[in-house]
Amino acid sequence: MQPSPPSGPARRLALYALIVCVLAVAAAVVSFVQGSWLGVVWILLAGLSSNMTWYYAHRGRTGQDRSVTG
């Protein structure tokens, strides 16, 4: 039996970053469909948030949950 993955601040931040990534991709699609080049900014935000998702998910799996202040 495998242990359940730890739930902590890193996993929560990974989930929030994933939600931002999905919303940024949807906004980019809508912008490009409407003919706006503002979609490029949404694509950049999606790339940043996907990297944050990977980082926090990996950090949560390895158990390196440290607070910023200590």
JOMO-V528873 format. One record per run of one state. SS is the DSSP state (2 for helix, 1 for strand, 0 for the rest). FROM is the first residue (numbers start at 1). TO is the last residue. If there is no record, write none. Layout:
# JOMO-V528873
ss->SS from->FROM to->TO
ss->SS from->FROM to->TO
This chain:
# JOMO-V528873
ss->0 from->1 to->8
ss->2 from->9 to->33
ss->0 from->34 to->38
ss->2 from->39 to->62
ss->0 from->63 to->70
